Amino acid sequence: MNFQVETNDDVTILVLSGRFDAYSVSEIRTWISDHKDVSKVVVNLASVNFVDSTALSTLVQGMKWTRQRGGDLHLASLQQPVHIIFELTRLDKAFKIFADLDEAVQAFSVAQPA
């Protein structure tokens, strides 16, 4: 798996590609633990074709840390096989999942009080 970090205003975007599984999750875990001050994160999964339980656990931990800081972790652009895994594990109810990256980023500005 490969990943890169982008920013859009105050939103951090993690762009992942490949298999997000136990063999590749350590890089993401390290990034999340090193950036606990980041509160608005979008994980772009458009190029991810598989996630396992270790990857799901890492995303849940990231969501927990961002919510503790008054933010959230959004998921964007899930491929059908990945979306099915979220549905089967019922994590689609815990995460805010968006059809595309722009929607996921915009949801942070809409969620802010006026």
C-alpha positions in Angstrom: 0.0 0.0 0.0 1.1 3.6 -0.7 -0.2 6.7 1.0 0.4 10.4 0.7 -0.8 13.4 2.8 -2.4 16.4 1.3 -4.1 19.4 2.9 -7.2 21.5 1.9 -7.4 24.5 4.2 -7.6 23.0 7.7 -8.5 19.4 6.5 -5.8 16.8 6.2 -6.4 14.2 3.4 -4.8 10.8 3.5 -4.7 9.3 0.0 -4.3 5.5 0.2 -3.8 3.0 -2.6 -3.5 -0.7 -2.8 -4.4 -3.2 -0.1 -4.9 -1.7 3.4 -4.2 -4.7 5.6 -2.1 -6.0 8.5 1.0 -5.9 6.3 0.7 -2.3 5.4 -1.1 -0.7 8.3 1.9 0.3 10.4 2.8 3.3 8.3 -0.8 4.7 8.8 -0.7 4.0 12.5 2.6 5.8 12.9 1.3 8.8 11.0 -1.9 8.9 13.1 0.0 8.6 16.4 2.5 11.3 15.3 -0.3 13.7 14.3 -2.7 13.5 17.2 -3.2 17.2 17.0 -4.9 16.9 13.6 -8.7 17.0 14.1 -10.1 17.1 10.6 -9.1 14.1 8.5 -10.5 12.6 5.2 -9.2 9.2 4.2 -9.5 8.9 0.4 -10.0 5.2 -0.3 -10.6 5.5 -4.1 -7.6 3.4 -4.9 -7.9 0.9 -2.1 -9.3 -2.5 -3.2 -9.2 -4.4 0.1 -9.3 -3.6 3.9 -8.9 -6.1 6.7 -9.8 -6.0 10.4 -6.4 -4.4 11.3 -7.1 -1.6 8.9 -10.6 -1.1 10.2 -9.2 -1.0 13.7 -6.7 1.7 12.7 -9.4 3.8 11.1 -11.6 3.5 14.2 -8.7 4.6 16.4 -8.1 7.6 14.1 -11.8 8.5 14.3 -11.6 8.3 18.1 -8.6 10.6 18.3 -10.0 13.2 15.9 -13.4 13.2 17.7 -11.6 13.7 21.1 -10.2 16.9 19.6 -13.5 18.2 18.4 -13.1 17.0 14.8 -13.9 13.9 12.9 -12.5 11.4 10.4 -14.4 11.1 7.1 -14.1 8.3 4.5 -14.3 9.1 0.8 -14.7 7.3 -2.5 -14.9 3.7 -1.3 -14.8 1.0 -4.0 -17.7 -1.5 -3.9 -15.7 -4.4 -2.3 -14.4 -2.0 0.4 -17.9 -0.5 1.0 -19.3 -4.0 1.4 -16.8 -4.7 4.2 -17.9 -1.6 6.0 -21.5 -2.6 5.6 -20.9 -6.2 6.9 -19.1 -4.9 9.9 -21.7 -2.2 10.4 -18.9 0.4 10.5 -20.8 2.2 7.8 -23.0 3.4 10.7 -20.0 4.7 12.7 -18.2 6.5 10.0 -19.3 9.4 7.8 -18.8 8.0 4.3 -18.9 10.2 1.2 -19.2 9.4 -2.5 -16.3 11.6 -3.4 -13.4 13.6 -1.8 -14.9 17.0 -2.4 -18.1 16.1 -0.5 -16.1 14.7 2.4 -13.9 17.9 2.7 -17.0 20.2 2.3 -18.8 18.4 5.1 -16.3 19.9 7.6 -17.2 23.4 6.7 -20.9 22.7 6.7 -20.6 21.1 10.2 -19.0 24.2 11.7 -21.4 26.6 13.6 -22.0 29.9 11.9 
